[in-house]
Amino acid sequence: MDFLDLDINLSKEDIMLKENANEFARKVMRPIAKELDEMTPEQVIAKDSPFWTFMKKAYGLGYHSILIPDAYGGMGLSPLQQAIVYEELAWGSVGLTIALGVASFPAFGAAMVPEETMIDEILVPFCENTDATFIGCWGITEPDHGSDTLMPDHPSFKNPDILSQCIATPDGDDFILNGQKSAWVSNGTIATHCALFCQIDKSMGHAGGGIFAIPLDLPGVKKGAALDKIGQRDLNQGEIFFDNVRVPGKYLIAGPEAYEGLLEIVLSATTCLMGVFGTGVARAAFEEALSYAKTRVQGGKPLIEYTAIQTKLFHMLTKVETSRAISRSVFVYNQNTSTPAEEYSIMAKVHGTQAAFDVANDAIQIFGGNGLTKEYLIEKLFRDARAMLIEDGSNDSLAVAAGHKIIQTYPRKD
Ligand SMILES: Cc1cc2nc3c(=O)[nH]c(=O)nc-3n(C[C@H](O)[C@H](O)[C@H](O)COP(=O)(O)OP(=O)(O)OC[C@H]3O[C@@H](n4cnc5c(N)ncnc54)[C@H](O)[C@@H]3O)c2cc1C
């Protein structure tokens, strides 16, 4: 291990998982992500794109099923091991890590209510898939609903005047789906399945939602164009449209009665994982800066010999370590309790993604003019990190949601 993990209890298996993931990130993800970063969104997902080389290799190694228990054929990792592996993958490329992570979303949701249909049609086929032909996505954001969809327990979440743009209307045992999800859906144009979060009971506002795990070859489903953006260009994103789509009731994971609570549980995992990914990106940026400072000679000596550079590097590494400390411990805690503390997951996300951005920003400063050029990885890390401050909930609105929760929850009564 290049840097301390500050965990003397890591087992041999934990360390092996970390080293294997790092090797995959270094040898496969880094070079492919760089190629994809320079392509158009259409080229990224073209048949002969290296994106598919990455996906097939990752699926072949089981990295698509990191979050799935081994009972269904997933990797069966402990929460700590999941965090360890994800940090390494994000160190390789956060965009590609998100592509893999959301690919498992329908299966991740299905594992929460493992009924026969979900096991036979979603969970097992997804885990057994080795050629990336079963790809999931998470459809929650809509053109007019971003932050407000990710604030369960906030008063705005129950506002009956807020009408979703994607509505599932019960029809006998089925649902009729109409509307759309936004261009931000990761894997949106390439997904075969969707974990769809949409509105069922309009009288309850967002709280009247439902979660489905649906195949996207149902009649009436259409996809938009692949989105172009400044960071995480290796991650495909795009809209999904639903025009009178008949969805069999067997694909419903949770209805309005359980929606808000289940969303909080889902967010407690995903939001915190963004902090884990942020740690990987922050560490990558720190390493780039450290290695550059050792070789770049200015004023007759290497940059690293200047005290100002040493203190900057110290503050950067502190951010990496605090980000890992918070995100790992929150993820492990929340995955081991039936009442996860979502405010802590938000803390991990906001801190970790801000750390990624700040460290990448400081790294560019250490690189000087070279940091702004395409020649060095650091400018890509900076653009990727910028997207993280908005991805999976903008840090500002997440802070509003967490602040509300904190004043309600603390001091705890139990
Ligand atoms: C790289 C990336 C990947 C993504 N992947 C997915 C995906 O897989 N699936 C999916 O469905 N979505 C995805 N998203 C969408 C993402 O979740 C939303 O972009 C995010 O929730 C913010 O929503 P918005 O962009 O509509 O911004 P808005 O909600 O319009 O917010 C705009 C600004 O207003 C602020 N704001 C909004 N409400 C409040 C409030 N109540 N209090 C204070 N400030 C507020 C926000 O903080 C923000 O700064 C992704 C986004 C990115 C960037």
The ligand as an ORCA input file, in Angstrom:
! r2SCAN-3c Opt
* xyz 0 1
  C     -22.364     13.445    -12.978
  C     -23.806     13.365    -12.540
  C     -24.425     12.113    -12.465
  C     -25.797     12.032    -12.130
  N     -26.410     10.797    -12.137
  C     -27.751     10.728    -11.949
  C     -28.432      9.461    -12.056
  O     -27.820      8.405    -12.255
  N     -29.785      9.458    -11.930
  C     -30.501     10.583    -11.702
  O     -31.716     10.502    -11.634
  N     -29.875     11.784    -11.551
  C     -28.536     11.885    -11.678
  N     -27.892     13.103    -11.561
  C     -28.688     14.294    -11.237
  C     -28.361     14.875     -9.876
  O     -28.835     14.051     -8.862
  C     -28.953     16.293     -9.854
  O     -28.196     17.071    -10.769
  C     -28.900     16.907     -8.478
  O     -29.820     16.264     -7.627
  C     -29.208     18.412     -8.509
  O     -30.381     18.643     -9.211
  P     -30.407     19.753    -10.353
  O     -29.235     19.558    -11.224
  O     -31.757     19.705    -10.967
  O     -30.197     21.121     -9.607
  P     -31.355     21.982     -8.875
  O     -32.146     21.110     -7.975
  O     -32.085     22.787     -9.894
  O     -30.491     22.946     -7.974
  C     -29.823     24.090     -8.514
  C     -29.139     24.815     -7.382
  O     -30.120     25.282     -6.440
  C     -29.821     24.797     -5.141
  N     -31.043     24.406     -4.421
  C     -32.068     23.656     -4.903
  N     -32.978     23.447     -3.941
  C     -32.517     24.065     -2.826
  C     -33.004     24.210     -1.485
  N     -34.155     23.660     -1.071
  N     -32.260     24.912     -0.624
  C     -31.090     25.486     -0.995
  N     -30.578     25.382     -2.244
  C     -31.284     24.688     -3.136
  C     -28.964     23.557     -5.347
  O     -28.126     23.318     -4.253
  C     -28.171     23.927     -6.597
  O     -27.043     24.657     -6.234
  C     -26.532     13.213    -11.851
  C     -25.888     14.453    -11.893
  C     -24.555     14.539    -12.238
  C     -23.907     15.897    -12.289
*
